[in-house]
Amino acid sequence: MNAELLEYTLRLAVAQVLPLALAAVGAAVVTGVIAHRLGLHDPTLVLLARAAAVLALLAAGGPAWLAATTLWTGELWSQIAAVGQGRS
């Protein structure tokens, strides 16, 4: 049971972070290609685009993501207490 719980929590953590990571990588790649074609070599443009993509994604789905994370954290804490008491 403990291995299943660990696998479940790891998968859920990755699933929650993955959209933000993909948005950041996608924005960095697209902006990097555009900047390279325009001959710009300043990394600030890529950093700003990556930050803007992550903030836009959080603005679009942030409340739902935060509610899901809060619910998941509450469930996880109750399971951790059960494991600490010798129940699994």
N, C-alpha and C positions, 0 to 999 in steps of 0.2 A: 504494500500500500504506500509506503513512504517513497519508493522509486516512482510509482505512478503519480503521486502528488507532485514530486519534484519535476517530472517530465511535463505535467500539465501546466505548472506555474511557469516553467521556462518557455513553453510554447506560447502561452498567453502573453508573457512579457515581450517576446519577440514580435508577436502579432500586434501589440499595442504601439511599439516603437517603429515598426517597419514602414508605415505610411509616411511618418515624418522623415525618416532616413531617405526613403526613395524620393520624396519631394526635394530634399536638400541636394541629393546627388543629381537628380534630373535638372534642377535649376543651375547647378554649377556647371554641368556638362554643356547645356544649351548656351548659357551665357559665355562660357569659355570658348566655344566654337565661334560664336558671333564676335566676341572680342578679338579672337585670333584673325578672323577674316577682315576685320576693320583695322588690324594692326595695333591694337591696344595691348599693352603688356602690364597694366596696373591690376593687381589682384583684388583691389577694393571693389571693383565692379562685380566680380564673381562672388565675393563675400556678401555684398549687399543683396544680390539676387537670391542667394541661398537663404539668407535670413528672411527676405520678403516672402519666399515660397513657404517656408516653415510657418511664419506668422499667418499667412493667408490660409494655410491648411488648418491651423489651430483656430482661427476665427470662424472658419466654415464648420468644423466638426468638434470644436473644443468643448462645449458644454456636454455633449453626449459622451465624448471621450473621457472627460473628467468624472462624469457620473458612473460610467462603467468601471473606471479605475477605482473609484471610492467603494463601489459594491464589491469588486474583486478583492480589494485590500481587507475589507471587513470579513469576508468569507475566509480569506487566507489566515488572518489572525486567529479566528476561531479554530481552524484546523491545526495551527501551530500549537495552540494551548492543549488540544487533545493529544498531540504527539508528545508534548512535554510531560503529560501525566501518564504516559505509558500506553495510551490508546492509539491505534492507528487506523 
